[in-house]
Amino acid sequence: MSLSIRIILIITTTLYQAIACYLENQKPPPGKLFDVGGYHLHLYTLGEANPTIILEHSLGGIEGYFLVEKLAKFGRVCIYDRAGCGWSDHSPYPRTSSQIVEELDTLLTQAKIQPPYILIGNSFGSYNVRLYTHRFPEKVMGMVLIDGLYEKEMLKMPIQLQALKLFFISGFIMSTFGSILGIIQLFRKCGIFELIKPELRQFSQESRNYVKRSFCRSKHWMTMCREMLNLNNSGNQVTIANQFGSMPIVSIKANSFFQPSWWSFLIPLKAANNLREEMHKNLSNLSTNFVQLQANKSGHFVWIDEPDIIVEAVKILLDKLYKK
């Protein structure tokens, strides 16, 4: 293939991706945008009030859309895109748990979402729901933690896991450029997301589009970098949020950080799982009314690997809250 033909193909592909992104941006968001101090956060609600369930995603995540319809059978479900993700604006402030909690409470106030709340925190989101509950105990009825983190172990990660963290950050940076160049959008059109993670096919096309749309944007990957780089700051902030009396808490423990596969030998899986064991021991001390569920078929991405166990966790929490 001649150089001129290659250049034409590159230009044509780039223009195609630019047009596709433009058309995608013209579609209205599923929820509403609220001003939280000069920038806007997107909030999507489904179901009737009482109880009100708030979903707090993983680091750079937007996975709550996958289960919103199932969870809405229990009450009103509120999914919000953290600043920089989904339809939400970029935030000029540090991506720490303290700032995220402040933004979340401002959003719920602006949207007139009345407490009390049930908070669901996935991975890094567990930091945020714990800190929110510590700051606003009168607003929270209970928590569900999905393969949650505990700061004591996260702040003292062994060197091989520190290297893994840097590896993830470098991947986020590369993906930022990939999204700018339209490569991530091309992956989306070719079904690469579902090829890498076939379990995604169990969810509706609409919910997958919501999630994949965010990952095609450079601001999403930049936000992931910012949240990861501030992970230690968030860990230090959440150290005060470790005693919740008899508040009902249901914690889901994944079987492994990553499911063993042909490529998992590239990461320090044993060290990661040892760290997780210690974290879950500490999480069990957060409340005297604590239940742990084992997700035997899941890696860290429980939302995708074993979503029904999240529904089960919410049922258990509701039984605790409303049992006669």
ABEGO torsion letter per residue (X at the ends): XBAAAAAAAAAAAAAAAAAAAAAAAABBBABBBBBAGGBBBBBBBBEBBOBBBBBBBBBGBAAAAAAAAAAAAAEBBBBBBBBGBEABBBBABBBBAAAAAAAAAAAAAAAGBBOBBBBBBBEAAAAAAAAAAAABAAABABBBBBGBBBAAAAAABBAAAAAAAAAAAAAAAAAAAAAAAGAAAAAAAAGAAAAABAAAAABBAAAAAAAAAAAABAAAAAAAAAAAAAAAAAAAAAAABABAEABBBBBBBBABABBBBAAAAABBAAAAAAAAAAAAAAAAAABABBBBBBBAABBABAAAABAAAAAAAAAAAAAAAABX
